[in-house]
């Protein structure tokens, strides 16, 4: 089961970058640097990639900016659900591509356009993300797609991870699951 950490300012602080990346490395297989409001995103992304390279993440991704991901030698990019037209552009740069999806049709389109993996959300209740899709919808989508489906949304405990696994997800992605500080 792939453990995919999505960072945000509540989980990643550049004043404690080394400690934070080490904490993520203890629980995450894949990590994405995501901060939609950061005016210093480019320089912070470079610091993030440099620090995260010291660990054995399977994939190191940047959020939405595939050109930056390529220039900083990240493994790939996590595209927003409004960026379907960018899948081919990112693939042309030899990047690993994950894209956010919220319906079976979007997930099928992402697969047909060459995405390597999709997140499907929200599975469980999560703040400001609308009505949860639930594990039955997750099961349906995982039975249709041949690329990995990563469950996202409201995954904050092991019981959520087990339900996602039982319903066909190849992994889970979360912000809040990775907040816990491991000493």
N, C-alpha and C positions, 0 to 999 in steps of 0.2 A: 504494500500500500504506500503510494507516494505521499509524503508529507510536504506540502507546498506552503511556504511562509510568504505572506504578503505584508510587506512593511508599510508602516505609516508613521506619522510623527509621535504617536502614542507608544510605539514599540521600538523605534529606532531614533536615537539621539546622537548627533554627530559629535557632541562633547564626550560621549562614552561609546564611540563607534566600535572600538576594539572589543570591549566587554559585550556590547550588544550583538555583534556578529558572532562572537564565540557562543553566546547563549543560543542564538538561532541554530548554530551548527550542531548543537546537541540534540535537536528535535526535527530539523528540516532537511529534506533531500534536495529541494529546489527552493530558491529564494528570488524574490523580485523586489527591486527598489521602486517604491511607489510613493510619491508625494506630489499631489496635484497643485499645491499652492506655494511651492518652494521657488523663490526667485533665484536661488543659487543651485538649481537642480543639476546643471551640467557639471559644475565643480564637485558637488556632493556625490553625483553619480560616479565620477572618477574615483573619489575617495572610497566609496562603497565597493566598487569593483576591485580596486587594489586590495582592500582589506579582506573581502570575501574570497579572493583568490588564494588566500593563505589556508583555506579550509577545503574540505572535500565535498562540496555541494555537487550533485549530479549536473545541475544546470544553474546558471547565474543569469538572471534576466533583468532588463530594464522595462519600465512601464511606458508603453505607447510610442516612444521615439526610436524607431528602428535604425535610423541613420546614426544616432548617438550610440545605440547598442553596438553597432558595427564598429564605429570609430574607437570605442573604448574596449573592444575585444570581449564584450559580453557574449554569452552563448546564444542569447536570443532576446526576444521581446514578448511582452504580454500586451496584446492589443485590446483596446476597448471595443465594446459591441457596436460602436459606430465606425469602426475601422476595417470593415471587410475588404474594402478596395486596397488596403495596404498589405494584405496577406501575400500576394504575389511579389510585391516590392521587397518585403522582408525576406521572403524565400530566395529571391534573386541575389540577395546579399549573403546567402548561405547561413541564415539565422534560423534557430529553432523558434517556432511560432506557436504561441498560445493565444487564444482569443476568448473573450467573455461572451457567453451565450445565455439566453433566457427562454429559449423555446427549442423544440425539436427541429423546426424548420431552419432556425439560425445555426444550430449545430450541424445539420446536414449540409447547409451551404458552406460553412467553415471547412468541413471535411472535403467537399468537392473543390474548394479553392486551394487546398493544399496545406491547411493548418496541421501542425503536428499533434496538437492536443487542444481540448476545449475545457473551459470551466463552465459549469452549468449551475445557475443560481436563481433565487435563493432556495436552498433545500429546506432549511428550518427557518423559523422566525429570526429576523435580524433587524436592527434599527434602520428605518428609512429605506427599506428595500422591497416593500410591497408584500403581497400574499406569498407565503412559501409554496414552492412547487411540490414538496413532499417526496418521500422515498419511492412511491409508486411511479411517479413521473421520471424519477432518476432511473429506476429499473427499466422503464420503457426506452429511454434514450440510450442506455448502455447496451441494450439488446439490438439496437439498430446500427449504431456507429461502430466502425472498426478502428478508429483512433481512440486513444485514451480519453475518458471523461473524468474530470476532476470535480468532485462535489464541492460547492462553495455556499456559504451563507449559514450563519448560526451554528457553526461547528465549534463548540467550545469545550467539549468533554469527550472522553473515550467512548461513551455510549453512542454519541453521534457518529464517530468514526466507524464503529462497528456496524451501525445501521447502513451507512454509505457503502461499506465493503460488501455487506450481505446483499445489497441491491445493485451490485455490478460496477460501482465506481472503481477506477484504477488508483484513485488517490483522493485526497481532500486538500482544500486550500482554506486558509483562515488568517485573519489578523489576530483576533482575540485569543485563540488557542495558544499562540506563541508569546503572549504577554507575560506569562508566568516566568519569574526569574529563577533560574536553576543555579544553585550554589555548589 
